[in-house]
């Protein structure tokens, strides 16, 4: 959940690293640091608690070098401070290291090293690794790093400098992404391609258990045991401009506004009108195999889990396959029964979410078939899965997910349609869903045009200390995601309940000071949902409804265009993204970088 960037070549390294950190700051932003190799090989370090701009203010004007590594942190071990900021060094200043991930046996190693006379300068687990590398008697930096890695348990993406080996950067990966960028007589390394695309689009993504040595004019990859591996560069599809704000005040606002275009992109080239179905070639699942699936289990975390809940409903409705979603972080610890007739679907925006990746690896170990639904091409989950589909949302920089959530649900609609047409979904229903999918981009644009009214409503409710979100069946995952968005970005306490559960407890909380947001689609449950509004109104509760028509019992209604019943959840969450955004704006929150959160959760 932190950001790494490194460079070796001919250019002045400090501006490059600081620029890279700015692009990676969404991955962690409580402290930052930079280390460069000076002309005589010495390692010069600057660190600062706070944002990258705080680090930049401390970097001296004379800070020249052509090799360096840098880091922006999201704390796991030790509170944010100058001392706990990366890079970390050994006592003699010979080794400097930046690290993403968690060393599980750090306490044990720290105790051993302390007993042997090592003095620690920070509270971090990473510093343990710096001391281990420095103490190694191996001849090469590569051997020193490999030897140290054999002593640790846990996850890492790391980059290492050593004053005795000024011509190289050594990097390694296990559970936390590391991407090499290949330039002309220069090499880059980062934890995310966002830091690279301004300089090169040729990249190599390291696999778990793989290391690399970067020199100015070449690189090589190998296992932690030293065996050479084959590295085939790929071309990044996203341009550097994709990471700019594009005239918006925040990335969140930009990404909400991009959703019509993003949905059009995930649909493009996939619809098959002749057979009223879709093409999803990356599934690696032929019709006979698809028909043999008896159950589908979807695994994700946070927003991806909520998208999976909607996806499970779509699969059950359209393909008539029993399906459910579960948090990957819970699934991997409950010793689940892995059924050979169950198809598992792993969902992750980054494709690197550790809990999801670990669940995939455990499922693969037990012989399960796993599909990935991810946004980042070449990510770990995409590589580990047997097949899958990309959601093509484009880069999402804001910590809270908006357009990727929407595109993920659309991708599930495509998967459900594909499976349904292989099984028992009629041509007529296939065409009905396809026409509904085609209407989505225009309907999203229609919703976004209502932003001034949604902003007014957000200002009206911004004084709430807590809010209740309710929905029934298709509306419940929408309520859960909307509740998450509000608490993530505005810090207002919010929780979601099925509307049918109101009288089983939550109704005790309803009063004028506790507003309710209700998802009320025009479907077979419309009257049931209206009855829930009656219950709230009878107790003087304030109601904001998201519906296809005005709701008499609601104090305010946000009108959303009607699509097919199965696809309505895709649209009904979008105005609540804007609601959360403008609530947070009214409260003066740091919208793109909410407190205590980071974008890509690559630790447990």
C-alpha positions in Angstrom: 0.0 0.0 0.0 3.1 2.2 -0.3 4.7 3.6 -3.4 8.2 2.7 -4.7 10.1 4.4 -7.6 13.7 4.1 -8.7 15.9 5.2 -11.5 19.4 4.5 -12.9 20.7 6.2 -16.0 22.2 9.5 -17.0 19.6 12.0 -15.9 19.5 14.0 -12.7 17.6 11.5 -10.5 16.0 13.6 -7.8 13.4 15.4 -10.0 12.5 12.1 -11.6 11.9 10.4 -8.3 9.9 13.2 -6.8 7.7 13.3 -9.9 7.2 9.5 -9.6 6.3 9.9 -6.0 3.7 12.5 -6.8 2.1 10.0 -9.2 2.2 7.2 -6.6 1.0 9.3 -3.6 -2.5 7.7 -3.8 -0.8 4.5 -2.6 0.4 6.0 0.7 0.9 9.5 2.0 1.9 9.7 5.6 5.6 10.1 5.0 8.1 10.0 2.1 11.8 9.7 1.5 14.5 9.7 -1.2 18.0 8.3 -1.4 20.5 8.9 -4.2 24.0 7.5 -4.9 26.4 10.4 -4.9 29.4 10.9 -7.2 31.8 9.1 -4.8 29.3 6.3 -4.1 28.0 7.6 -0.8 24.2 7.3 -0.1 22.5 10.7 0.5 19.1 10.5 2.1 16.2 13.0 2.8 13.0 11.9 4.6 9.9 13.7 5.8 6.7 13.0 7.7 3.7 14.1 5.6 3.1 14.4 1.9 5.5 14.3 -1.0 5.4 18.1 -1.1 6.9 18.1 2.5 9.7 15.9 1.3 10.3 18.1 -1.8 10.7 21.2 0.4 13.5 19.5 2.3 15.5 18.3 -0.7 18.6 20.5 -1.0 19.2 22.4 -4.2 22.6 20.5 -4.6 21.4 16.9 -4.5 22.9 15.6 -7.7 23.1 12.0 -8.8 22.0 9.6 -11.5 20.9 6.7 -9.4 18.3 6.6 -6.6 15.2 5.1 -5.0 12.3 6.7 -3.3 9.2 5.8 -1.3 5.9 7.2 -0.1 4.5 5.4 2.9 1.2 4.2 4.4 2.1 3.1 7.9 2.0 -0.5 9.1 4.9 -0.6 11.6 5.5 2.5 13.6 3.6 5.8 13.6 4.3 8.3 10.8 7.5 10.2 11.5 10.8 11.2 9.9 12.5 8.3 11.6 10.0 5.7 10.4 9.9 7.1 6.8 11.6 5.1 4.1 14.4 4.6 2.9 15.9 2.7 5.8 19.6 2.1 6.2 22.0 0.0 8.3 24.0 1.7 11.1 27.0 2.3 8.8 25.0 3.8 6.0 26.2 1.2 3.5 22.8 -0.1 2.5 19.6 1.7 1.8 16.3 0.1 1.1 12.6 0.9 0.3 10.0 -1.7 1.0 6.3 -2.4 0.5 4.7 -5.2 2.4 5.0 -6.7 5.9 7.8 -8.8 7.4 5.9 -11.2 9.7 8.9 -12.3 11.7 10.3 -8.8 12.1 10.0 -8.9 15.9 11.9 -12.1 16.2 14.6 -10.9 13.9 14.8 -7.5 15.6 15.3 -9.2 19.0 18.1 -11.4 17.6 19.9 -8.5 15.9 19.6 -6.3 19.0 21.1 -9.0 21.2 24.0 -9.1 18.8 24.6 -5.4 19.2 22.6 -3.8 16.3 21.1 -0.4 17.1 17.8 0.4 15.4 16.8 3.9 14.4 13.1 3.2 13.6 10.2 1.2 14.7 9.7 -0.4 11.2 9.9 -3.9 10.1 11.8 -2.8 7.0 14.9 -1.7 8.9 15.5 -5.3 9.9 16.0 -6.2 6.3 18.5 -3.3 5.8 20.6 -4.7 8.7 20.4 -8.2 7.4 21.7 -7.2 3.9 24.5 -5.1 5.5 25.6 -8.0 7.7 25.8 -10.5 4.8 29.4 -11.6 3.9 28.3 -12.6 0.4 30.4 -11.2 -2.5 27.7 -9.5 -4.6 24.8 -7.3 -3.8 22.5 -9.8 -5.4 23.7 -12.6 -3.1 23.5 -10.3 -0.1 19.8 -9.5 -0.8 19.0 -13.1 -1.6 20.6 -14.3 1.6 18.6 -11.7 3.7 15.4 -12.6 2.0 15.8 -16.2 3.0 15.7 -15.1 6.6 12.4 -13.3 6.4 8.7 -14.4 6.3 6.1 -12.1 4.8 5.5 -10.0 1.8 7.8 -7.6 0.0 8.3 -5.4 -3.0 11.7 -3.8 -2.5 14.6 -1.9 -4.0 18.1 -1.8 -2.6 21.1 0.5 -3.0 24.6 -0.3 -1.7 27.5 2.1 -1.6 30.0 -0.6 -2.6 27.9 -1.4 -5.8 27.0 2.1 -7.1 26.3 0.8 -10.6 23.1 -1.1 -9.8 19.7 -1.3 -8.1 18.6 -4.7 -6.9 14.9 -5.3 -6.6 12.7 -8.2 -5.5 9.1 -9.2 -5.2 6.9 -11.5 -3.1 3.3 -10.5 -2.8 3.7 -6.8 -3.5 4.1 -5.5 -7.1 7.3 -4.5 -8.7 7.4 -3.2 -12.3 10.6 -2.5 -14.3 10.5 0.3 -16.9 12.9 -0.1 -19.9 14.3 3.1 -21.4 17.1 4.1 -23.7 20.3 3.6 -21.7 18.2 4.1 -18.5 16.1 1.8 -16.3 13.2 2.5 -14.0 11.5 0.6 -11.2 8.2 1.2 -9.5 5.4 -0.4 -7.6 2.9 0.9 -10.2 3.1 1.8 -13.9 1.7 5.2 -13.0 5.2 6.3 -12.1 6.7 5.0 -15.4 4.4 5.9 -18.2 5.7 9.5 -18.5 9.1 8.0 -19.5 8.5 4.6 -21.0 5.7 2.2 -21.9 7.9 -0.9 -22.1 7.6 -2.7 -18.8 8.4 -6.1 -17.2 6.4 -7.2 -14.2 8.2 -9.3 -11.7 6.6 -12.5 -10.5 6.6 -13.6 -6.8 9.9 -15.0 -5.9 11.7 -13.1 -8.6 14.5 -10.6 -8.4 16.2 -8.2 -10.8 19.4 -6.2 -11.2 19.0 -2.9 -12.9 22.0 -1.1 -14.6 21.9 1.9 -16.8 22.2 0.0 -20.0 20.6 -3.4 -19.2 18.7 -5.5 -16.7 18.5 -9.2 -15.8 15.9 -11.2 -13.8 16.4 -14.3 -11.7 14.9 -16.2 -8.8 15.9 -15.7 -5.2 18.0 -18.9 -5.6 19.9 -17.3 -8.4 18.5 -19.1 -11.5 18.0 -16.9 -14.5 14.4 -16.2 -15.6 13.0 -15.0 -18.9 11.7 -11.4 -18.9 9.5 -10.4 -21.9 8.6 -6.7 -22.0 5.0 -5.7 -22.6 3.6 -2.4 -23.7 1.4 -0.4 -21.2 -1.9 0.6 -22.8 -2.4 3.7 -20.7 -0.9 7.1 -21.6 0.7 9.5 -19.1 -2.2 11.9 -19.7 -4.6 9.2 -18.2 -3.1 10.0 -14.8 -3.7 13.8 -15.0 -6.7 15.5 -13.5 -7.9 16.8 -16.9 -9.3 20.1 -15.6 -11.1 18.6 -12.6 -10.4 19.7 -9.0 -9.9 16.1 -7.8 -9.3 12.7 -9.2 -12.5 11.4 -7.7 -14.6 14.0 -9.6 -12.7 13.2 -12.8 -13.2 9.5 -12.4 -16.9 9.8 -11.7 -17.2 12.0 -14.8 -15.4 9.4 -16.9 -17.9 6.6 -16.3 -20.0 6.9 -19.5 -16.8 6.6 -21.6 -15.4 3.8 -19.3 -18.6 1.7 -19.7 -18.6 2.2 -23.4 -15.0 0.9 -23.4 -15.8 -2.3 -21.5 -18.6 -3.0 -23.9 -16.7 -2.2 -27.1 -16.1 -5.1 -29.4 -17.7 -7.6 -27.1 -21.3 -7.7 -28.1 -22.5 -10.4 -30.5 -25.8 -9.3 -32.0 -26.2 -12.3 -34.2 -26.4 -14.7 -31.3 -27.6 -12.2 -28.7 -24.6 -12.8 -26.5 -21.1 -11.4 -25.9 -17.5 -12.5 -26.6 -15.2 -12.9 -23.6 -12.3 -14.7 -25.1 -10.1 -14.4 -22.1 -12.2 -16.7 -20.0 -10.6 -19.9 -21.3 -13.9 -21.6 -20.5 -15.5 -23.5 -23.4 -19.3 -24.0 -23.6 -19.1 -27.6 -22.3 -17.1 -26.5 -19.3 -19.4 -23.5 -18.7 -22.4 -25.9 -18.7 -20.7 -28.1 -16.1 -20.4 -25.3 -13.6 -22.8 -26.0 -10.7 -22.0 -23.0 -8.5 -20.1 -19.7 -8.7 -18.3 -18.1 -5.7 -17.1 -14.5 -6.1 -14.3 -13.2 -3.9 -13.3 -9.6 -3.4 -12.6 -6.9 -0.7 -14.4 -3.6 -0.1 -15.8 -2.1 -3.2 -14.9 -5.2 -5.2 -16.8 -7.4 -2.8 -19.9 -5.2 -3.3 -19.5 -5.4 -7.1 -19.3 -9.1 -6.6 -22.6 -9.2 -4.7 -24.3 -7.5 -7.6 -22.4 -9.8 -10.0 -23.7 -12.9 -8.1 -27.3 -11.6 -8.5 -26.8 -11.0 -12.2 -25.4 -14.5 -12.6 -28.3 -16.1 -10.7 -30.9 -14.1 -12.6 -29.5 -14.5 -16.1 -27.6 -17.7 -16.1 -29.6 -19.5 -13.3 -26.4 -20.7 -11.6 -26.4 -20.5 -7.8 -23.9 -17.7 -7.0 -22.8 -15.8 -4.0 -20.0 -13.3 -3.0 -17.8 -13.4 0.1 -15.0 -11.2 1.4 -11.8 -12.8 0.3 -10.2 -11.8 3.6 -12.7 -14.1 5.4 -12.8 -16.9 2.8 -9.1 -17.6 3.0 -9.1 -18.1 6.8 -12.2 -20.3 7.3 -10.9 -23.5 5.7 -13.6 -23.5 3.0 -14.7 -26.6 1.2 -13.4 -26.3 -2.4 -15.9 -28.0 -4.7 -14.6 -29.2 -8.2 -18.0 -28.1 -9.7 -17.7 -24.5 -8.4 -16.2 -21.7 -10.5 -14.4 -19.1 -8.4 -14.2 -15.5 -9.5 -11.5 -13.2 -8.0 -12.3 -9.5 -8.2 -9.7 -6.7 -7.7 -9.3 -3.2 -9.2 -5.5 -3.4 -8.9 -5.2 -7.1 -9.5 -2.7 -7.1 -6.6 -5.0 -7.0 -3.5 -3.2 -9.3 -1.1 -6.2 -11.0 0.5 -7.7 -11.8 -2.9 -4.4 -12.9 -4.3 -3.8 -15.2 -1.4 -7.2 -16.7 -1.8 -6.5 -17.3 -5.5 -3.3 -19.1 -4.7 -4.9 -21.3 -2.0 -7.7 -22.2 -4.5 -5.2 -23.0 -7.2 -3.3 -25.2 -4.7 -6.5 -27.1 -4.1 -7.2 -27.6 -7.8 -10.0 -25.1 -8.2 -10.7 -23.2 -11.4 -10.4 -19.5 -10.9 -11.3 -16.5 -13.1 -10.1 -13.0 -12.6 -12.1 -9.8 -13.0 -9.4 -7.0 -12.7 -8.6 -3.6 -14.2 -4.8 -3.8 -14.5 -3.4 -5.9 -17.3 -0.6 -8.2 -16.3 -1.3 -7.9 -12.6 -0.7 -10.8 -10.2 -4.3 -12.0 -10.1 -4.6 -11.8 -13.8 -1.4 -14.0 -14.1 -2.4 -16.5 -11.4 -6.0 -17.0 -12.7 -7.0 -19.6 -15.3 -8.7 -16.9 -17.3 -10.9 -13.9 -16.8 -11.8 -10.5 -18.2 -10.4 -7.0 -17.9 -12.8 -4.2 -16.9 -11.0 -1.5 -18.9 -11.9 1.3 -16.6 -8.6 3.1 -17.2 -6.3 4.3 -14.4 -8.1 5.1 -11.1 -6.0 7.3 -8.9 -8.5 8.4 -6.2 -8.3 6.1 -3.2 -12.0 5.5 -3.3 -13.2 3.5 -6.3 -16.0 4.9 -8.5 -15.6 4.1 -12.2 -13.9 0.8 -11.6 -16.8 -0.3 -9.4 -19.2 0.6 -12.2 -17.1 -1.1 -14.9 -16.7 -4.2 -12.7 -20.5 -4.6 -12.4 -20.9 -4.1 -16.1 -18.2 -6.8 -16.6 -20.2 -9.1 -14.4 -23.3 -8.4 -16.5 -21.4 -9.5 -19.6 -20.2 -12.6 -17.8 -23.8 -13.4 -16.7 -25.1 -12.8 -20.2 -22.4 -15.0 -21.7 -23.1 -17.9 -19.3 -26.9 -17.4 -19.6 -26.9 -17.7 -23.4 -24.7 -20.9 -23.1 -27.3 -22.3 -20.8 -31.1 -21.4 -20.8 -31.4 -17.6 -21.4 -33.6 -17.0 -24.4 -32.5 -15.0 -27.5 -35.2 -12.4 -26.6 -33.9 -11.9 -23.1 -30.3 -11.8 -24.5 -31.3 -9.0 -26.9 -33.1 -7.2 -24.1 -30.0 -7.2 -21.9 -27.8 -6.1 -24.8 -30.0 -3.2 -25.5 -30.0 -2.3 -21.8 -26.2 -2.4 -21.8 -26.0 -0.1 -24.8 -28.3 2.4 -23.1 -26.0 2.7 -20.1 -23.4 5.3 -21.3 -26.2 7.7 -22.3 -28.1 7.2 -19.1 -24.9 7.7 -17.0 -24.4 11.1 -18.8 -28.0 11.9 -17.9 -27.3 11.2 -14.2 -24.2 13.3 -14.3 -26.1 16.3 -15.6 -28.1 16.3 -12.4 -24.9 17.0 -10.3 -26.0 20.6 -9.3 -29.2 19.1 -7.6 -27.2 16.3 -6.0 -24.7 18.8 -4.7 -27.6 20.8 -3.1 -28.9 17.7 -1.4 -25.4 16.8 -0.1 -25.1 20.2 1.5 -28.6 19.6 3.1 -27.4 16.4 4.7 -23.8 17.2 5.4 -24.6 18.0 9.1 -25.6 14.4 9.8 -23.4 12.5 12.2 -24.7 9.1 11.0 -26.7 7.9 8.1 -28.6 4.7 7.3 -28.6 3.2 3.8 -31.3 0.6 2.8 -32.1 -1.4 -0.2 -33.8 -4.7 -1.0 -32.4 -7.6 -3.1 -30.9 -5.7 -6.1 -30.8 -2.5 -4.1 -29.0 -3.9 -1.0 -25.4 -4.1 -2.5 -26.0 -0.6 -4.0 -26.8 0.6 -0.5 -23.7 -1.1 0.9 -21.4 0.5 -1.6 -23.0 3.9 -1.2 -22.6 3.6 2.6 -18.9 2.7 2.1 -18.4 5.7 -0.2 -19.8 8.1 2.3 -17.8 6.9 5.2 -14.6 6.6 3.2 -14.5 10.1 1.8 -16.6 12.2 4.3 -15.9 10.3 7.6 -19.6 10.4 8.4 -20.6 7.1 10.1 -22.9 5.2 7.8 -24.2 1.6 7.7 -26.3 -0.3 5.2 -29.1 -2.8 6.0 -31.5 -4.8 3.8 -34.8 -2.8 3.8 -36.5 -6.0 4.9 -34.4 -6.0 8.1 -35.5 -2.6 9.3 -38.0 -3.9 11.9 -35.5 -6.4 13.1 -33.3 -3.8 14.9 -32.2 -0.8 12.8 -35.6 0.9 13.2 -34.6 1.7 16.8 -32.0 4.2 15.4 -34.5 6.1 13.2 -35.1 9.7 14.3 -34.9 13.2 12.6 -31.1 13.3 13.3 -30.5 10.0 11.5 -31.3 10.4 7.8 -32.0 7.3 5.6 -30.9 6.9 2.0 -33.3 4.4 0.3 -32.7 2.6 -3.0 -36.2 2.3 -4.5 -36.2 0.9 -8.1 -39.3 0.3 -10.2 -39.3 -3.5 -10.0 -41.4 -6.2 -8.5 -40.4 -5.0 -5.0 -41.5 -1.4 -5.4 -44.4 -1.6 -3.0 -42.3 -3.5 -0.4 -39.7 -0.7 -0.6 -42.4 1.9 -0.2 -43.7 0.2 2.9 -40.2 0.6 4.4 -40.3 4.3 3.7 -43.7 4.4 5.5 -42.0 2.8 8.6 -39.3 5.4 8.6 -41.6 8.3 8.0 -43.9 7.2 10.9 -40.9 7.7 13.2 -40.1 11.2 11.9 -37.0 9.9 9.9 -35.7 12.1 7.1 -35.5 10.2 3.8 -33.5 10.7 0.6 -34.7 8.2 -2.1 -32.9 7.1 -5.2 -35.6 6.0 -7.5 -37.1 6.0 -11.0 -39.9 8.2 -10.0 -40.8 10.7 -7.2 -41.4 8.9 -3.9 -44.2 10.5 -1.9 -42.9 9.5 1.5 -39.4 10.7 0.8 -38.3 14.2 1.7 -36.1 14.3 -1.4 -35.8 12.0 -4.5 -32.9 11.7 -6.9 -34.5 10.4 -10.2 -32.4 7.8 -12.1 -33.2 6.7 -15.7 -34.9 3.3 -15.9 -33.0 0.4 -17.5 -33.8 -3.3 -17.4 -34.5 -4.5 -13.9 -31.3 -6.6 -13.8 -29.1 -3.6 -14.8 -30.7 -0.9 -12.7 -28.1 -1.3 -9.9 -25.4 -0.1 -12.2 -27.1 3.2 -12.5 -28.5 3.7 -9.0 -25.1 3.9 -7.3 -23.7 6.7 -9.5 -25.7 9.6 -8.0 -24.6 8.4 -4.5 -21.0 8.6 -5.6 -21.6 12.3 -6.3 -23.6 12.6 -3.1 -20.6 11.3 -1.1 -18.2 13.5 -3.1 -20.1 16.8 -2.5 -20.7 15.9 1.2 -17.0 15.4 1.7 -16.3 18.6 -0.2 -18.7 20.6 2.0 -16.9 19.2 5.1 -13.4 20.1 3.7 -12.1 16.6 3.5 -9.0 15.5 1.6 -11.1 13.7 -1.0 -8.5 11.9 -3.1 -6.5 10.8 0.0 -8.8 10.0 2.9 -7.3 9.5 6.3 -6.0 6.1 7.2 -6.7 4.6 3.7 -4.6 3.8 0.7 -5.5 2.7 -2.8 -3.9 -0.7 -3.4 -4.1 -2.9 -0.3 -1.1 -5.3 -0.8 -0.9 -6.3 2.9 -3.3 -8.2 5.1 
